[in-house]
Every structure is written in structure tokens, then in C-alpha cells.
Amino acid sequence: MTATDLINFETEIADLFNTAKIRAPVHLYYGNEERMIEIFRDVRPEDWVCCSWRSHYQCLLKGVPPAEVRAEILAGRSISLCFPQYRVVSSAIVGGIVPIAVGIALGLKRRGEPGRVHCFMGEMTSETGIAHESIKYSFNHKLPIRFIVEDNGKSVCTDTRESWNQPALTAEQASHPMVVYYKYETKYPHAGAGVRVQF
Ligand SMILES: Cc1ncc(C[n+]2csc(CCOP(=O)(O)OP(=O)(O)O)c2C)c(N)n1
């Protein structure tokens, strides 16, 4: 999957959404393709990838065939794509996937199984209590997991830094051995594709 393949996939989904072929929410990525490809250089087939409502790139990069991802999105399940056979799972609850990811990592460690967990979250999610506790627990218990904080600056329509009255995010202020932080600028709204229903 190249950056162009990823962009083309999201463009097709945007068109399908804007022409009402998809009748459930979609959350699209844009502007982070190179970072995603770089992050996935460290993801192996035995690893688990855990995502939020925005997960098309992760599914494609984990090896789910584009036709399978597209079919699930057309069926209205973009917001919580799960392909356990490819070891990629999602939750659309803010913060919901983070302790699930920790549980998977704990399971791998207890069973002595190979592989690790890559848990993606938006920057607002990364400021929640559940994320802070999950990162602390994983670090102290030396779990096979890393957390990827993806900063697009907003939480739906709210400015994340402004809401916490914090000029820099926690993940930005101090580097953590288990956290990868990156910033990107998207051309899409929080949800939808800029024409039909969005919020
Ligand atoms: C418990 C809960 N509260 C509210 C929502 C609605 N909601 C969905 S995404 C989102 C914003 C999350 O922002 P961020 O973590 O920065 O992720 P982004 O979508 O910007 O990637 C909110 C409030 C939700 N899905 N779950």
C-alpha cells in the first residue's frame, strides 16, 4: 500500500458517502499517509492493531484486502471495523479501545505468545483518564504494547488544547517510551466527507 493507494481509497469512500451510498458515519484520514506507512514498518502479522472510529488506513496497512474493507464500510460498519482474522479491531467509544488493547497485550504476555499491540488514538482520547491509566499500567507491567497518539488538534469541533487550558498536550510535553506522537492536518471534517450529513 502506497500513500497514493491510501488517499485513493479514502477518496472513493468520500464519494460513496457524499452520494448517499453509505448511510452510516464515516471518519476519514488525510495528510498522515507517510507517517502511517512508517509506523506500520514496525507492525508484524502476529501483532494486533487497535483503533478508534477512524481506522481505514490501519485496516488496509494490516493487510485486510481493500474489497473487504470497502464491503464492511458499505454495510455501515466504518465506525467500528473489526477483522479479528487479520488482528485489527476497533471501538467507536472514546477511550474504549485503549483498555481493550491493554488486555490483549496482557493476554499475549501471560500466554508467552509472540507479537505486540499497536493502539491508535486521537489526541483528545490521549488526554482522558482511561488513556493515562492504561499507559501507566502497560509501562509498569512491561506489556508488549505501544500507543500512537494522532494529533489533528480537534475533538469533533472542540480545540483540544483550549478545552484543557494546556498549550501543549501531555504526549507532546514529555516523551514516553511507549508513546509515539505525531501531528497531521486533515482536509476532511471530523466525520463525513464535507458535503452530506456531518458533525
Ligand atoms: C464516550 C464517548 N463520548 C463521545 C463520543 C463522540 N465522539 C466521537 S469522536 C470524538 C472526539 C475524539 O477526538 P480525538 O480523540 O482527538 O480523535 P479524532 O476523531 O480527532 O481523531 C467524540 C467526542 C464518543 N464516541 N464516545
The ligand as an SDF file (V2000), in Angstrom:
LIG
                    3D

 26 27  0  0  0  0  0  0  0  0999 V2000
  -17.7720    8.0730   25.2560 C   0  0  0  0  0  0  0  0  0  0  0  0
  -17.9380    8.8880   24.0240 C   0  0  0  0  0  0  0  0  0  0  0  0
  -18.2000   10.2100   24.1160 N   0  0  0  0  0  0  0  0  0  0  0  0
  -18.3270   10.9590   22.9970 C   0  0  0  0  0  0  0  0  0  0  0  0
  -18.2320   10.3900   21.7490 C   0  0  0  0  0  0  0  0  0  0  0  0
  -18.3490   11.2450   20.4940 C   0  0  0  0  0  0  0  0  0  0  0  0
  -17.0280   11.4250   19.8880 N   0  0  0  0  0  0  0  0  0  0  0  0
  -16.6230   10.6650   18.8660 C   0  0  0  0  0  0  0  0  0  0  0  0
  -15.0890   11.0510   18.3430 S   0  0  0  0  0  0  0  0  0  0  0  0
  -14.9340   12.2750   19.4800 C   0  0  0  0  0  0  0  0  0  0  0  0
  -13.6970   13.1370   19.5190 C   0  0  0  0  0  0  0  0  0  0  0  0
  -12.4500   12.4420   19.7940 C   0  0  0  0  0  0  0  0  0  0  0  0
  -11.3250   13.2570   19.4490 O   0  0  0  0  0  0  0  0  0  0  0  0
   -9.9010   12.6530   19.2690 P   0  0  0  0  0  0  0  0  0  0  0  0
   -9.6470   11.6390   20.3220 O   0  0  0  0  0  0  0  0  0  0  0  0
   -8.9270   13.7800   19.1940 O   0  0  0  0  0  0  0  0  0  0  0  0
   -9.9850   11.8550   17.8890 O   0  0  0  0  0  0  0  0  0  0  0  0
  -10.1460   12.3210   16.3530 P   0  0  0  0  0  0  0  0  0  0  0  0
  -11.5450   11.9790   15.9370 O   0  0  0  0  0  0  0  0  0  0  0  0
   -9.8830   13.7940   16.2480 O   0  0  0  0  0  0  0  0  0  0  0  0
   -9.1560   11.5120   15.6030 O   0  0  0  0  0  0  0  0  0  0  0  0
  -16.0920   12.3590   20.2580 C   0  0  0  0  0  0  0  0  0  0  0  0
  -16.2930   13.3430   21.3510 C   0  0  0  0  0  0  0  0  0  0  0  0
  -17.9680    9.0030   21.6940 C   0  0  0  0  0  0  0  0  0  0  0  0
  -17.8070    8.3630   20.5310 N   0  0  0  0  0  0  0  0  0  0  0  0
  -17.8130    8.2910   22.8300 N   0  0  0  0  0  0  0  0  0  0  0  0
  1  2  1  0
  2  3  1  0
  2 26  2  0
  3  4  2  0
  4  5  1  0
  5  6  1  0
  5 24  2  0
  6  7  1  0
  7  8  2  0
  7 22  1  0
  8  9  1  0
  9 10  1  0
 10 11  1  0
 10 22  2  0
 11 12  1  0
 12 13  1  0
 13 14  1  0
 14 15  2  0
 14 16  1  0
 14 17  1  0
 17 18  1  0
 18 19  2  0
 18 20  1  0
 18 21  1  0
 22 23  1  0
 24 25  1  0
 24 26  1  0
M  CHG  1   7   1
M  END
$$$$
